[in-house]
Amino acid sequence: MTEIYETQSERTDLPLVVMPAVLGAMIEPIKAQFPALHDVARVRMFEEFTSDEAVLAERLKNADALLVGGYHISDDLLRTISEQGHVKCIVFCGTGVASYINLELARELKVRVCNAEHYGDHAVAEHTFALLFELIRKVGQLDKDVKAGNWAWAGGDGLQLAGRRMGIIGLGGIGTTVAGIARAFGMEVAAWNSHVPAEHFERSGSVPVDDLNELIETSDVISVHLPLNDATRGIVTAENLAHLQPGTMLINTARSEVIESGALFARLQEGDIPAALDVFDHEPLTVDDPICHVPGIVLTPHVGWRTDGAFKELTRQMIACMNAYFAGEDYNVVVSEH
């Protein structure tokens, strides 16, 4: 039987906020934030994760607002929850909401959509280096080898970061944090971002590179940190990736859709580019997905953002979005209901 956590259930005079599914790791952090909605709204949280749209729609009956994370809101479900009841505010627990909700349809239905910002800057940046270190030092494989009694590793020696060049595509909060970590490791840092003022490059300690092909061609490590929106979808093209030099390491902890569809897989098929990915065109990956069979690739299941610190800040922002909505104010609004 599904556990249901409710606050102020007797206060039927208050609007109802529903979280119809929740990732297990978020249950306690978000419960800790619910007191901030006291006398503002009732909360009903279903402590069982599901992406079954029929179940989600049933759980959202009578809801005034929705907290959503970890699953996609299809166009049909968005229409259903808008029409069957009165959901006029959706708060997404993340930054890349465009990957999970049709924002144009939300605008048409006059549903406010909010997100969270910069909550995972450190978490994703740290995961970027976890992936990078797996590429250059292969700790996971070494652990397996030692436990199997193989002390003499046959996989070759590791690579040193100090003195190498980190090329960052996207110098927002995460990219800037990555730049700082890279510099601490003794790396030279260069970055490309078409909408960042010159002084931001200086503050981050990054050399600005205006030509994306030049950045890709002259870097030892390429790390992607662009947000996904209409302007960035497919912005890294097959032609750009053709400038990767043999041995250049490529890491993507942003969104797979910022790279032209099919372009990265095609480039990796050449077999000379070590890569580590936390994001994919279709999630979750299936075992027969071709990307899983690229030799030497390192894959993680879109967990870069999942740390205790990120959960705390993420849930704080989610509740702040709700408080602002019910107060007639704006906070992290991506799509307005007006």
C-alpha positions as CSV (number, residue, x, y, z in Angstrom):
1,M,0.0,0.0,0.0
2,T,1.3,3.4,-0.9
3,E,2.3,5.6,2.0
4,I,0.7,9.1,1.8
5,Y,2.2,12.0,3.8
6,E,-0.1,14.9,4.4
7,T,0.1,18.2,6.2
8,Q,-2.9,20.2,7.5
9,S,-5.3,17.7,6.0
10,E,-8.2,19.2,7.9
11,R,-7.6,22.6,6.4
12,T,-9.9,22.2,3.4
13,D,-10.0,26.0,3.1
14,L,-6.4,25.9,1.9
15,P,-5.3,25.1,-1.6
16,L,-3.9,21.6,-2.2
17,V,-0.3,20.9,-3.4
18,V,0.2,17.4,-4.6
19,M,3.5,15.5,-5.2
20,P,2.2,12.4,-6.9
21,A,5.5,10.6,-7.0
22,V,8.8,11.1,-5.3
23,L,12.3,9.8,-5.5
24,G,13.2,8.0,-2.3
25,A,16.2,10.2,-1.6
26,M,14.1,13.3,-1.7
27,I,11.4,12.2,0.8
28,E,13.1,13.5,4.0
29,P,14.7,16.7,2.5
30,I,11.3,17.8,1.2
31,K,9.4,16.9,4.3
32,A,11.9,19.2,6.2
33,Q,10.7,22.1,3.9
34,F,7.0,21.6,4.2
35,P,6.6,23.6,7.4
36,A,7.3,26.7,5.3
37,L,3.9,26.2,3.7
38,H,2.1,26.2,7.0
39,D,-1.2,28.1,6.7
40,V,-0.4,28.7,3.0
41,A,-1.3,25.3,1.5
42,R,-2.0,21.7,2.3
43,V,0.5,19.2,1.0
44,R,-0.2,15.6,-0.1
45,M,2.9,13.5,-1.0
46,F,2.7,9.9,-2.3
47,E,5.8,8.1,-1.1
48,E,6.0,5.8,-4.0
49,F,7.7,6.6,-7.3
50,T,5.8,5.9,-10.5
51,S,5.7,7.3,-14.0
52,D,2.4,5.6,-14.9
53,E,0.3,8.5,-16.2
54,A,-3.0,7.0,-15.3
55,V,-1.8,6.7,-11.7
56,L,-0.4,10.2,-11.7
57,A,-3.6,11.7,-13.0
58,E,-5.6,9.9,-10.4
59,R,-3.4,11.2,-7.6
60,L,-3.6,14.7,-8.9
61,K,-7.4,15.0,-8.7
62,N,-8.4,18.1,-6.8
63,A,-4.9,19.5,-6.8
64,D,-4.3,23.2,-7.2
65,A,-0.5,22.9,-7.7
66,L,1.9,20.1,-8.6
67,L,5.4,19.3,-7.4
68,V,7.1,17.1,-10.0
69,G,10.4,15.4,-10.4
70,G,12.0,12.3,-12.0
71,Y,9.3,11.7,-14.7
72,H,8.0,13.4,-17.8
73,I,4.7,15.2,-18.0
74,S,3.4,14.3,-21.4
75,D,1.1,16.6,-23.4
76,D,-1.8,14.3,-22.7
77,L,-1.1,14.3,-18.9
78,L,-0.6,18.1,-18.9
79,R,-4.0,18.6,-20.6
80,T,-5.6,16.1,-18.2
81,I,-4.4,17.7,-15.0
82,S,-5.3,21.2,-16.4
83,E,-8.8,20.1,-17.5
84,Q,-9.8,17.6,-14.9
85,G,-9.0,19.9,-12.0
86,H,-7.4,23.2,-11.5
87,V,-3.6,22.7,-11.5
88,K,-2.3,26.1,-12.5
89,C,1.2,25.8,-11.1
90,I,3.8,23.2,-11.7
91,V,7.1,23.3,-9.8
92,F,9.8,21.1,-11.4
93,C,12.5,19.8,-9.2
94,G,15.4,20.6,-11.4
95,T,16.7,23.1,-14.0
96,G,16.2,21.5,-17.3
97,V,12.4,21.6,-17.3
98,A,12.2,21.9,-21.1
99,S,13.2,18.2,-21.3
100,Y,10.3,17.1,-19.1
101,I,7.4,19.4,-19.9
102,N,6.1,21.0,-23.1
103,L,6.5,24.7,-22.1
104,E,4.6,26.0,-25.1
105,L,1.6,23.9,-24.2
106,A,1.8,25.0,-20.6
107,R,1.8,28.6,-21.8
108,E,-1.3,27.8,-24.0
109,L,-3.1,26.2,-21.0
110,K,-2.1,29.1,-18.8
111,V,-0.2,26.9,-16.3
112,R,2.7,28.5,-14.5
113,V,5.9,26.4,-14.6
114,C,8.8,27.0,-12.2
115,N,12.1,25.3,-11.8
116,A,15.2,25.4,-9.5
117,E,18.4,27.2,-10.3
118,H,22.1,26.6,-9.3
119,Y,21.1,24.1,-6.7
120,G,23.4,21.5,-8.2
121,D,26.4,23.6,-9.3
122,H,28.8,21.9,-7.0
123,A,27.2,18.5,-7.2
124,V,27.3,18.3,-11.0
125,A,30.8,19.9,-11.2
126,E,32.1,17.3,-8.7
127,H,30.5,14.5,-10.7
128,T,32.2,15.8,-13.8
129,F,35.5,15.2,-12.2
130,A,34.4,11.8,-10.9
131,L,33.8,10.9,-14.5
132,L,37.1,12.5,-15.6
133,F,39.1,10.6,-13.0
134,E,37.5,7.3,-14.0
135,L,38.7,8.0,-17.6
136,I,42.3,8.9,-16.6
137,R,42.9,6.6,-13.6
138,K,40.2,3.9,-14.0
139,V,39.7,3.4,-10.3
140,G,36.6,1.3,-10.8
141,Q,38.4,-1.2,-12.9
142,L,41.5,-1.2,-10.7
143,D,39.3,-2.0,-7.7
144,K,37.8,-5.0,-9.5
145,D,41.3,-6.2,-10.6
146,V,42.8,-6.0,-7.1
147,K,39.8,-7.9,-5.6
148,A,40.2,-10.5,-8.3
149,G,43.8,-11.0,-7.4
150,N,45.3,-9.1,-10.3
151,W,47.9,-6.7,-8.9
152,A,49.7,-6.1,-12.1
153,W,47.4,-3.9,-14.1
154,A,47.6,-4.5,-17.8
155,G,45.5,-1.4,-18.8
156,G,48.4,1.1,-19.0
157,D,49.4,4.0,-16.7
158,G,47.2,6.9,-15.8
159,L,47.1,10.5,-17.1
160,Q,47.9,13.6,-15.2
161,L,45.6,16.6,-15.2
162,A,48.1,19.2,-14.3
163,G,49.3,21.0,-17.4
164,R,46.5,19.8,-19.6
165,R,43.8,22.1,-21.1
166,M,40.1,21.9,-20.0
167,G,37.7,23.3,-22.6
168,I,34.3,24.2,-21.1
169,I,31.3,24.6,-23.3
170,G,28.9,26.7,-21.3
171,L,30.2,29.0,-18.6
172,G,27.1,29.2,-16.3
173,G,27.0,28.2,-12.6
174,I,28.2,24.6,-13.2
175,G,30.7,25.5,-15.9
176,T,32.2,28.2,-13.7
177,T,32.5,25.8,-10.7
178,V,34.2,23.2,-13.0
179,A,36.6,25.9,-14.1
180,G,37.6,26.6,-10.5
181,I,38.2,22.9,-9.8
182,A,40.2,22.4,-13.0
183,R,42.4,25.4,-12.1
184,A,43.0,23.9,-8.6
185,F,44.3,20.7,-10.3
186,G,46.7,22.8,-12.3
187,M,44.9,22.8,-15.6
188,E,44.7,25.6,-18.1
189,V,41.0,26.5,-18.6
190,A,39.4,27.8,-21.7
191,A,35.7,28.3,-22.3
192,W,33.1,29.1,-25.0
193,N,29.8,30.7,-24.3
194,S,28.1,33.1,-26.6
195,H,26.0,34.9,-24.0
196,V,28.5,35.5,-21.2
197,P,30.2,39.0,-20.7
198,A,33.9,39.2,-20.9
199,E,34.4,39.9,-17.2
200,H,32.7,36.6,-16.4
201,F,35.5,34.8,-18.1
202,E,38.0,36.8,-16.2
203,R,36.3,36.0,-12.8
204,S,36.3,32.3,-13.6
205,G,39.9,32.3,-14.6
206,S,39.0,31.0,-18.1
207,V,40.5,32.0,-21.4
208,P,37.6,33.1,-23.7
209,V,37.5,31.3,-27.1
210,D,35.1,32.7,-29.6
211,D,35.2,29.8,-32.0
212,L,33.8,26.5,-30.8
213,N,35.7,24.5,-33.3
214,E,39.0,26.1,-32.0
215,L,38.1,25.3,-28.4
216,I,37.3,21.6,-29.3
217,E,40.4,21.3,-31.4
218,T,42.9,22.7,-28.8
219,S,41.6,21.1,-25.6
220,D,42.7,17.9,-23.9
221,V,39.3,17.6,-22.1
222,I,36.0,18.9,-23.3
223,S,33.2,19.3,-20.7
224,V,29.7,20.3,-21.7
225,H,27.7,22.5,-19.4
226,L,25.1,24.2,-21.5
227,P,21.4,24.5,-20.3
228,L,18.8,23.0,-22.7
229,N,16.6,25.6,-24.4
230,D,15.5,26.5,-27.9
231,A,18.8,28.3,-28.6
232,T,21.0,25.5,-27.4
233,R,19.2,22.4,-28.7
234,G,21.7,20.7,-31.1
235,I,24.1,23.6,-30.8
236,V,27.1,21.2,-30.7
237,T,27.1,19.8,-34.2
238,A,28.7,16.8,-36.0
239,E,30.9,19.4,-37.7
240,N,32.1,20.7,-34.3
241,L,32.8,17.1,-33.1
242,A,34.9,16.4,-36.1
243,H,37.4,18.8,-34.6
244,L,38.0,16.5,-31.6
245,Q,41.6,15.3,-31.7
246,P,42.4,11.7,-31.1
247,G,42.7,11.1,-27.3
248,T,40.7,14.2,-26.3
249,M,38.3,13.3,-23.5
250,L,34.7,14.3,-23.7
251,I,32.4,14.6,-20.8
252,N,28.7,15.5,-20.8
253,T,26.8,16.1,-17.5
254,A,24.5,18.7,-19.0
255,R,21.8,17.5,-21.5
256,S,22.3,15.1,-24.4
257,E,20.0,17.2,-26.5
258,V,22.5,20.1,-26.7
259,I,24.5,17.9,-29.0
260,E,23.1,17.3,-32.5
261,S,21.1,14.0,-32.5
262,G,23.3,11.1,-33.4
263,A,26.4,13.1,-33.8
264,L,28.2,12.1,-30.6
265,F,27.6,8.4,-31.2
266,A,28.8,8.6,-34.7
267,R,32.0,10.4,-33.6
268,L,32.6,7.9,-30.8
269,Q,32.3,5.0,-33.3
270,E,35.7,6.1,-34.7
271,G,37.2,4.7,-31.5
272,D,39.7,7.4,-30.7
273,I,37.8,9.6,-28.2
274,P,37.4,8.5,-24.5
275,A,34.0,9.7,-23.3
276,A,32.0,9.8,-20.1
277,L,28.3,10.6,-20.0
278,D,25.7,11.1,-17.4
279,V,22.9,12.2,-19.8
280,F,21.3,10.4,-22.7
281,D,18.8,10.9,-25.5
282,H,16.5,8.3,-23.9
283,E,16.4,7.6,-20.2
284,P,16.7,5.1,-18.7
285,L,19.1,3.4,-21.0
286,T,18.4,-0.1,-22.0
287,V,21.1,-2.7,-22.1
288,D,20.9,-3.0,-25.9
289,D,21.3,0.7,-26.4
290,P,24.3,1.1,-28.8
291,I,26.0,3.7,-26.6
292,C,26.4,1.0,-23.9
293,H,28.7,-0.9,-26.3
294,V,31.1,1.8,-27.2
295,P,34.5,0.5,-26.1
296,G,35.9,2.2,-23.0
297,I,33.0,4.5,-22.4
298,V,32.0,5.5,-18.9
299,L,28.3,5.8,-18.2
300,T,26.3,6.9,-15.1
301,P,22.5,7.1,-14.8
302,H,21.9,10.9,-14.7
303,V,23.0,11.1,-11.1
304,G,25.3,14.1,-11.2
305,W,22.9,16.3,-9.4
306,R,22.0,13.9,-6.7
307,T,23.9,14.8,-3.5
308,D,22.7,15.7,0.0
309,G,23.6,19.4,-0.4
310,A,21.8,19.6,-3.8
311,F,18.7,17.9,-2.4
312,K,18.5,20.4,0.5
313,E,18.8,23.5,-1.8
314,L,16.5,22.0,-4.5
315,T,13.7,21.3,-2.1
316,R,14.1,24.7,-0.5
317,Q,13.6,26.4,-3.9
318,M,10.6,24.1,-4.7
319,I,8.8,25.3,-1.6
320,A,9.8,28.9,-2.2
321,C,8.2,28.7,-5.7
322,M,5.0,27.5,-4.1
323,N,5.0,30.2,-1.5
324,A,5.5,32.8,-4.2
325,Y,2.7,31.4,-6.4
326,F,0.2,31.5,-3.6
327,A,1.3,35.0,-2.6
328,G,0.9,36.3,-6.2
329,E,4.6,36.7,-6.6
330,D,7.2,35.4,-9.0
331,Y,10.1,33.1,-8.1
332,N,12.0,31.0,-10.7
333,V,9.1,31.4,-13.1
334,V,9.9,29.7,-16.5
335,V,6.3,30.0,-17.9
336,S,3.8,32.5,-16.6
337,E,0.2,31.7,-16.2
338,H,-0.8,35.1,-17.4
